[in-house]
């Protein structure tokens, strides 16, 4: 079991032991929401549209709908299909999107490079045949409008997940606390439920900073006890009241139910769909655990327990028709155990809220990594299990909104209507994206993808249409919230793309940089200057502005680009792409640092020290490559052009030269073997030509160099490493652009509002690059830039 990245495909004893531990832990994080749905499904279904009659046709029809909905959506769709559409072990809406973007050129992300396709996590599992291209792929790549439509679809799903993270805790805890009505007068119950619910919600969100792994081990026993409790109650009610209730599982009762209730029965589906709330958490939280662990927990424990619970309630209600106006979960609980069940239900509802909160953290982290959400603080709560995170700002915002919704609605029916619409929208988005994955990524026929889309999409559209009829009764809330969040995300993404295009069009040439010198009054000062930019080639405009206002720059100049790639994680051995800018004597370099959407951007104690190590490794490798290349006419030609073009970039791994410990102290290169490590633990270096050509080179340094140029090469290598050490000792300056974006003259009113006010407001109030990089304030140099887009 690879705990670091959450993959679990090994079948050895230790691995399966870890899988079972994760399966147990997933109960408290993934299945809490799904497991507490029996608390409110029947109550929401019979709240207004249909009535429980003496013929039992309604209750049998609802049970049949619940059974087949649970079987078709969570079991067949998610467990057997969607969970397999993981992105290197990661799940969620953005995981599907990044998977599609790697197999088809539909991504709207800037600064893409050919070298990114060489990442081990980028490699395609099922490479398409060159002679046979899918018509769906060609259609998507041809029309740029479809690229935008695909992104909007993903943003809709993301916003609805966030909305579900707001609504699910409210309805879960409220429905559990509502069980107090059986032990209190109506007046006392009316004034007790809301304060108790709000208090529990505040405590729940206050626990989030402890992390998923700690919360999971604390909550898992609660869900396990709850599942055993409801399944035991279900078996008891079946035996006690109606042993033949299993006959209602037949699809015949669904058609009979719709035949009798007609429009009111269709509208009541908005309550039935609540039985699958939390199903999306299985996929969204896949990165926290693993496919096998989630599959085992649902198939062998959660699914049977839920079916027994719903059957037990139906068996009880089939023999009790006096509770027509008050159909609830606690009615079917024997009075002797009602209080213990109430306590367990309240605890389980708290756990149920944890599932969607964890999923909300995951999807917001993915969206901000892919440039679709303002930067927020992300805390990685586990050093062992990759992807378990906590976002303070989102956590407290969700808490405030959740409490406000609870106080505002005060009713399970309205909360259920709002939650149901959000859930079905997310599921529809997942179905659409998975159908694209089937064609583009799995290389299956479009007919198979269309069959998947029609079968599962028709079921979900049926429930979605029923949810829309409840617009005035609570369903307006997730729509309003989604519009608000989509506006924020789309404005941020649009402005980010426009800023990159502005930088791309206004970058200066390499010749301009090489011409800077004493003759122009430009001085080189001691130290290292790290110029941060989104560009992967060329000289950024903020550096030219910096030199114009302050005619000096550092002896060692490094253009740093920190970029996200559409993969969940980038192995540390493949994170750094390093190359020269100009000839070696100029002491200018380019370093591209690549992160996946699940990666921790603060994975090293000191970014500055790590960068210097990578530069030293690259310098040693580059001088060796140049010496070996002297015997090759091709390399001679490339070396002759070093003064007029940027050199190729090399992937510098985590294992440096054999003399790495020597250069850490004295920067003395050792004449040993090269150890640039890749994922296959071989001495490979991936090089990228400026125009996108790439080749893979294997090399090993002999103990004794041959040739007359050995002494000269070692002297030049020694001199460059000494310059690097001296510059590091003199200090490092972080040169960042302080941008202000303004819409150009003649822009529409909507664009001016979005850019001049919306984006700039978000930029001023989100997490800055200097904070994310842990830049010391004394080392920060900000260059003011006005972007006219």
Buried (B, 14 or more C-beta within 10 A) or exposed (E): BBBBBBBBEEEEEEBBEBBBBBBBBBBBBBBBBBBBBBBBBBBBBBBBBBEBEEEBBBBBBBBBBBBBBBBBBBBBBBBEBBBEBBBBBBBBBBBBBBBBBBBBEBBBBBBBBEBBEBBBBBEEEEEBEEEEEBEBBEEBBEEEEBBBEBBEBBBBBBBBBBBBBBBBBBBBBBBBBBBBBBEEEEEEBEEBBBEBBBEBBEEBBEBBEEBBBBBBBBBBBBBBEBBEBBBBBBBBBBEBBBEEBBEBBBEEBBEBBBEBBEEEBBBBBBBBBBBBBBBBBBBBBBBBBBBBBBBBBBBEBBBBBBBBBBBBBBBBBBEBBEBEEEBBBBBBBEEEBBEEBBEBBBBBBBBBBBBBBBBBBBBBBBBBBBBBBBBBEBBBBBEEBBBBBBBEBBBEBBBEBBBEBBEEBBBBBBBBBBBBBBBBBBBBBBBBBBBBBBBBBBBBEBEEBBEBBEEBBEBBBBBBBBBEBBEEBBBBBBBEBBEEBBBBBBBBBBBBBBBBEBBBEBBBEBEEBBEBEEEEEBEBBEBBBBBBBBBBBBBBBBBBBBBEEEEEBBBBBBBBBBBBBBBBBBBBBBBBBBBBBBBBEBBBBBBBBBBBBBBBBEEBEEBBEBBBBBBBBBBBBBBBBBBBBEEEEEBEEBBEEBBEBBBBBBBBBBBBBBBBEBBEEEBEBBBBBBBBBBBEEEBBBBBBBEEEEBEEEEBEBEEEBEEEEEEEBBEBBBEBBEBBBBBBEBBBBBBBBBBBBBBEEEBEEEBBBBBBEBBBEBBEEBBBBBEBBBBEEEBBBBBEBEBEB
